[in-house]
Amino acid sequence: MENTSRLVLKHKHYFEKTLLVGLPLDDLLSHFLQPVAATTWRFDIYLALHKNSNHAVTYGCELPTNKIESILFFFPKEKDLALFWCNQFKILKDIDVYIVGEKKSGIESFVKKYQADYSSLEKIDSACHSQLWKIRFNPPSTPYIFSLDQYFYPYQAKSINKNTTIYTLPGVFSRRELDLGTLLLVSTFNKSDYRSWQRKSVLDFGCGAGTIAAILHPEIPSLLWDCIDVHYLALKSCEKTCLENGIQANIFASNGFSDIPQEKKYDVILSNPPFHEGQKKNLQTTYQFLEKAKEHLKNSGELRIVANRFLPYMETLTKHFSQVEMIAENNQFSVYKATQKKDLERKVSGKTMR
């Protein structure tokens, strides 16, 4: 059980009729005898909790419209995402908002930074390497209607031959500029790819804000895109990026390949796979992705990914693909190209990551 959940259970009597926002993937809900409402922006957490509990769990990033008596907010590592949620909480009148987070997350400095927005502030407890705060926000001075549109941040990402505008929402990877890993990945696309990928089906696994699709679109507008992610705001960002750049894509939530039919095959799978969950490094999702990617590639299909150099993905790739090649690297990242062909001896080229 997460440290934050352990602290919540010490004060469970506060939360029997509370909306839980952003709860972690553990067995916290099993300790509540009466059904509680919960919402999460993580599709993997939603699937696990929705399947294994009789509580009302929803997936999204907007507060439900029904009456809320109080809120318990699990503080995320992304400060802009925390502020995004707090701006929604401000709209509610006479609601106690409890915020719980690990001390190392910066929860105390965040809570104190916005004291001018509160009519009351109280630290309930500091234990289990975590803190629990109780806040009541000042009522809004003017009527306020929440809209995702006001949170999009547009920035220019240099594509092959021109600048492309990317739109991101709080908590989304590469929030304010193109990350160096994706930059190295897209630098490997060349004229040969442009010719051979015409009208090909492509899966962007962990699509984020749709950056890869937006950069490739000017050169290969005929690509057939599926873009998946677990983060609700990433999917909304991807929708906006594709809309503004004239890209037709199927954009949907999927925990790994959970929502992709087993028989679905792609010509190309592209990814800058995540390796963190919150503040913790977790490679399991990427390992599962690499193991299952072959099942969703057509014969002679290609997997191309970028990863930090210290991550040991070459060994996993060579177990599942007949040809594996490191096609680019710098002092931080490596790009791997893997293909699977029938009746072909297993071959590895390029340098193995140490």
Beta strands, then each sheet from edge to edge (+ up, - down):
strand 1: 19-21
strand 2: 37-40
strand 3: 56-59
strand 4: 70-74
strand 5: 96-102
strand 6: 118-127
strand 7: 130-137
strand 8: 153-158
strand 9: 163-168
strand 10: 201-205
strand 11: 224-229
strand 12: 249-253
strand 13: 266-271
strand 14: 276-277
strand 15: 280-281
strand 16: 297-308
strand 17: 323-329
strand 18: 333-339
strand 19: 347-349
sheet 1: 3+ 2+ 1+ 4+ 5+ 7- 6+
sheet 2: 8+ 9-
sheet 3: 12+ 11+ 10+ 13+ 16+ 18- 17+ 19+
sheet 4: 14+ 15-
end
